[in-house]
């Protein structure tokens, strides 16, 4: 599990995962806009999102329901979703 559980740590880690999984070359975790729409602005499809969700599940030891995928439109929303799941575990 990533060592940083604060909001900025999660945002940065999610950005790193997305950059790595999608092989994005012109974006770094520092320049990644957490408000960027992943589908409309980055052009990720449902398969990309499913892959990212699987990595996040492994990293954070949470379950991401497939029905929730449409909610995960930005890094900020993904971060909030992860925080809710982590809070529910405690």
Backbone torsions as a table, in degrees:
resi	resn	phi	psi	omega
1	UNK	NA	139.4	178.3
2	UNK	-57.7	143.6	-174.8
3	UNK	-72.7	-25.5	-175.5
4	UNK	-96.5	119.3	179.3
5	UNK	-108.8	3.1	176.6
6	UNK	-76.5	163.7	-173.3
7	UNK	-55.2	-47.3	-177.7
8	UNK	-68.2	-34.3	177.7
9	UNK	-64.7	-41.6	178.9
10	UNK	-67.8	-44.6	179.1
11	UNK	-57.2	-46.4	-179.0
12	UNK	-64.1	-43.0	-177.9
13	UNK	-67.0	-41.7	177.5
14	UNK	-62.3	-43.0	177.8
15	UNK	-59.7	-43.2	178.9
16	UNK	-60.7	-42.0	179.8
17	UNK	-63.4	-46.4	-178.8
18	UNK	-63.4	-44.8	179.2
19	UNK	-60.4	-43.6	-178.4
20	UNK	-68.2	-48.2	-176.2
21	UNK	-66.6	-36.2	-177.3
22	UNK	-94.4	0.2	179.2
23	UNK	55.3	45.3	179.4
24	UNK	-77.4	128.7	-173.7
25	UNK	-100.9	-26.9	-173.8
26	UNK	-98.8	7.5	-176.7
27	UNK	-125.7	137.1	174.0
28	UNK	-114.7	164.4	176.5
29	UNK	-56.0	-30.2	-179.5
30	UNK	-75.0	-28.7	-178.4
31	UNK	-100.3	-2.7	-178.5
32	UNK	-72.7	121.5	179.8
33	UNK	-81.8	115.1	-178.0
34	UNK	-63.5	-14.4	179.6
35	UNK	-94.1	-5.3	-177.9
36	UNK	-63.5	130.9	178.4
37	UNK	-74.3	117.6	-173.6
38	UNK	-66.5	-33.4	-178.8
39	UNK	-82.1	-53.5	-175.3
40	UNK	-72.5	-39.9	-175.0
41	UNK	-94.5	-33.6	179.6
42	UNK	-98.9	-17.5	177.7
43	UNK	75.1	26.0	178.8
44	UNK	-76.3	147.7	-179.3
45	UNK	-106.2	-177.7	-175.8
46	UNK	-63.9	-32.6	178.3
47	UNK	-68.0	-41.7	176.2
48	UNK	-60.7	-44.4	-179.0
49	UNK	-64.3	-39.4	178.3
50	UNK	-63.3	-41.6	178.4
51	UNK	-63.2	-45.9	179.1
52	UNK	-62.2	-42.6	179.4
53	UNK	-60.8	-40.6	179.1
54	UNK	-63.8	-42.0	178.5
55	UNK	-64.1	-43.6	-180.0
56	UNK	-63.3	-39.3	177.9
57	UNK	-60.5	-44.0	178.8
58	UNK	-65.6	-44.8	-176.1
59	UNK	-65.6	-43.5	-173.1
60	UNK	-102.7	-0.3	179.8
61	UNK	54.4	47.2	177.3
62	UNK	-124.5	169.9	175.1
63	UNK	-112.0	126.8	176.1
64	UNK	-107.3	113.0	-179.0
65	UNK	-68.3	134.5	-179.5
66	UNK	-57.0	-31.4	178.0
67	UNK	-66.0	-19.0	-179.7
68	UNK	-87.8	-11.7	-178.1
69	UNK	-50.9	-44.2	-179.4
70	UNK	-60.1	-22.9	178.8
71	UNK	-74.9	-20.3	-172.1
72	UNK	-89.3	65.8	-172.3
73	UNK	-90.9	-25.8	-179.4
74	UNK	-133.3	163.7	177.4
75	UNK	-62.0	-38.1	179.3
76	UNK	-61.5	-44.6	179.1
77	UNK	-66.4	-38.1	176.6
78	UNK	-63.0	-43.3	179.3
79	UNK	-60.0	-46.4	179.0
80	UNK	-62.7	-39.4	178.4
81	UNK	-62.2	-45.7	179.3
82	UNK	-62.3	-43.7	179.5
83	UNK	-60.1	-41.5	177.7
84	UNK	-62.3	-44.4	-179.2
85	UNK	-65.0	-42.0	179.5
86	UNK	-66.7	-39.4	179.3
87	UNK	-65.5	-36.6	-178.7
88	UNK	-68.9	-23.1	-179.5
89	UNK	-76.8	-20.2	-174.6
90	UNK	-100.6	NA	NA
